[in-house]
Amino acid sequence: MGKINFVSLGCSKNTVDSEQLAGKLTKEGFSVCFNMEEPSFDFVIINTCGFIDKAKEESVNVILEFVQMRKQLNADFKIIVYGCLAQRYKDELFKEIPEIDFLFGIMQDNEIVQTLKSFAPKRKRTVKTENPAFVRQLSAYSHYAYVKISEGCDRHCSFCAIPMIKGRHVSRPIEDIVAETEQLVKNGVKEIILIAQDTSYYGVDLYGERKLCSLLEQLCRTDVHWIRLQYSYPNQFPMQVLDLMLKEKKLCRYLDMPLQHINDRVLDSMNRNITSAQINSLIEKIRSKVSDIALRTTLIVGYPTESKAEFNELKSFVEKTKFDRMGAFVYSREEGTKAALIEDNLSDDEKQERLDELTEIQQEISFDLNQNRIGRTFETLIDRREADYWVGRTQYDSPEVDNEVLLLVKDNPDIQTGCFYNVKITDATEFDLYGSVV
């Protein structure tokens, strides 16, 4: 008894947590697979997300699916639920879904391992590693990996429950992050993607000042091919990172900076500590410093009391700024946050209409930008094969959320996943580029 089905939900930070726990369990002699389709396992571990309503709903639905599966098949696998949703709603989950066997919050990996060991005491510890502190079992691809540089958040955005779930910002030491990266590279990883609740704040708690640039400098000395930066807060962004981006080819010319809104009143209510003028100035400085940077942002529509005029201001901002990549979400009321106390005067239909309007604008922008890439050649990392196409990405695209490059298998038969190729773009749609290897 020692086969585990691992299901990881939510963001890439959850993915890292899942991979680290899976690594610890593998080291203890368990057989771990991610998202097994056949119910031939002894345990299912579900890493839940509790960030917004849709994520919470997905987590609950997945739990219920396994409850139903166990009932229909008369199986006896154990259901273990952990992560953000379990941290926030442990009592409620046990009450509403009593079929759950065990519930754990965040940072309880050791407790999970010990619980599973009590059910399967006769395993052999077969996994050896040069650095046991960084045992991970990658869940999807072996050529890229997310690396978490800190946990928690010291920001107090009015709409966000993350500080209540994760606690204060805690940075990892630079040497630990470098050591983990070196081990990942030895195991075949070509791209690392740095993540945190706020990567731009890295180092303040540990070193007394922002140390993101110092971290990036040391990571550039490793043998990794690409380094990508995500989740940077706009207020007091360390601009020297851009100078390093121009100097170091390993550092992708890509910046993920969630802005959430552009109207000053809404930004103030959100407690974002930045103004519309400062945001526009920051974007201008970033693009003037690194002219070919791919700038990605995330925006919220339907924030409580957001007027039609304020939303129109957001639309105009998107039209004018022409973000290379953009994600948008309908506001989700989170218990315990300051925004939850504001009367929500917008209907769900109106929120969805605003989201549709904003995404339609971005779709047109993305189409135009992609059309301008036709005829150009880009270094491309191949992620996978999908039907008749190899699917890859340029340095300007992060996995799962951004544009992809598609190459016909019949025209490019010798391609291998996890390898880099120079690809000439021959056609483009809103979110896909088509090309062939030069």
Rosetta blueprint (number, residue, H / E / L):
1 M L
2 G L
3 K E
4 I E
5 N E
6 F E
7 V E
8 S E
9 L L
10 G L
11 C L
12 S H
13 K H
14 N H
15 T H
16 V H
17 D H
18 S H
19 E H
20 Q H
21 L H
22 A H
23 G H
24 K H
25 L H
26 T H
27 K H
28 E L
29 G L
30 F L
31 S E
32 V E
33 C E
34 F E
35 N L
36 M L
37 E L
38 E L
39 P L
40 S L
41 F L
42 D L
43 F E
44 V E
45 I E
46 I E
47 N E
48 T E
49 C L
50 G L
51 F L
52 I L
53 D H
54 K H
55 A H
56 K H
57 E H
58 E H
59 S H
60 V H
61 N H
62 V H
63 I H
64 L H
65 E H
66 F H
67 V H
68 Q H
69 M H
70 R H
71 K H
72 Q H
73 L H
74 N L
75 A L
76 D L
77 F L
78 K E
79 I E
80 I E
81 V E
82 Y E
83 G E
84 C H
85 L H
86 A H
87 Q H
88 R H
89 Y L
90 K H
91 D H
92 E H
93 L H
94 F H
95 K H
96 E H
97 I L
98 P L
99 E L
100 I L
101 D L
102 F E
103 L E
104 F L
105 G L
106 I L
107 M L
108 Q L
109 D H
110 N H
111 E H
112 I H
113 V H
114 Q H
115 T H
116 L H
117 K H
118 S H
119 F H
120 A L
121 P L
122 K L
123 R L
124 K L
125 R L
126 T L
127 V L
128 K L
129 T L
130 E L
131 N L
132 P H
133 A H
134 F H
135 V L
136 R L
137 Q L
138 L L
139 S L
140 A L
141 Y L
142 S L
143 H L
144 Y E
145 A E
146 Y E
147 V E
148 K E
149 I L
150 S E
151 E E
152 G L
153 C L
154 D L
155 R L
156 H L
157 C L
158 S L
159 F L
160 C L
161 A L
162 I H
163 P H
164 M H
165 I H
166 K H
167 G L
168 R L
169 H L
170 V E
171 S E
172 R L
173 P L
174 I H
175 E H
176 D H
177 I H
178 V H
179 A H
180 E H
181 T H
182 E H
183 Q H
184 L H
185 V H
186 K H
187 N L
188 G L
189 V L
190 K L
191 E E
192 I E
193 I E
194 L E
195 I E
196 A L
197 Q L
198 D L
199 T H
200 S H
201 Y H
202 Y L
203 G L
204 V H
205 D H
206 L H
207 Y H
208 G L
209 E L
210 R L
211 K L
212 L H
213 C H
214 S H
215 L H
216 L H
217 E H
218 Q H
219 L H
220 C L
221 R L
222 T L
223 D L
224 V L
225 H L
226 W E
227 I E
228 R E
229 L E
230 Q L
231 Y L
232 S L
233 Y L
234 P L
235 N L
236 Q L
237 F L
238 P L
239 M L
240 Q H
241 V H
242 L H
243 D H
244 L H
245 M H
246 L H
247 K H
248 E L
249 K L
250 K L
251 L E
252 C E
253 R E
254 Y E
255 L E
256 D E
257 M L
258 P L
259 L L
260 Q E
261 H L
262 I L
263 N L
264 D H
265 R H
266 V H
267 L H
268 D H
269 S H
270 M H
271 N L
272 R L
273 N L
274 I L
275 T L
276 S H
277 A H
278 Q H
279 I H
280 N H
281 S H
282 L H
283 I H
284 E H
285 K H
286 I H
287 R H
288 S H
289 K H
290 V L
291 S L
292 D L
293 I L
294 A E
295 L E
296 R E
297 T E
298 T E
299 L E
300 I E
301 V E
302 G L
303 Y L
304 P L
305 T L
306 E L
307 S L
308 K H
309 A H
310 E H
311 F H
312 N H
313 E H
314 L H
315 K H
316 S H
317 F H
318 V H
319 E H
320 K H
321 T H
322 K L
323 F L
324 D L
325 R E
326 M E
327 G E
328 A E
329 F E
330 V E
331 Y L
332 S L
333 R L
334 E L
335 E L
336 G L
337 T L
338 K H
339 A H
340 A H
341 L H
342 I L
343 E L
344 D L
345 N L
346 L L
347 S L
348 D H
349 D H
350 E H
351 K H
352 Q H
353 E H
354 R H
355 L H
356 D H
357 E H
358 L H
359 T H
360 E H
361 I H
362 Q H
363 Q H
364 E H
365 I H
366 S H
367 F H
368 D H
369 L H
370 N H
371 Q H
372 N L
373 R L
374 I L
375 G L
376 R L
377 T E
378 F E
379 E E
380 T E
381 L E
382 I E
383 D E
384 R E
385 R E
386 E E
387 A L
388 D L
389 Y E
390 W E
391 V E
392 G E
393 R E
394 T L
395 Q L
396 Y L
397 D L
398 S L
399 P L
400 E L
401 V L
402 D L
403 N L
404 E E
405 V E
406 L E
407 L E
408 L E
409 V L
410 K L
411 D L
412 N L
413 P L
414 D L
415 I L
416 Q L
417 T L
418 G L
419 C L
420 F E
421 Y E
422 N E
423 V E
424 K E
425 I E
426 T E
427 D E
428 A E
429 T L
430 E L
431 F L
432 D E
433 L E
434 Y E
435 G E
436 S E
437 V E
438 V L
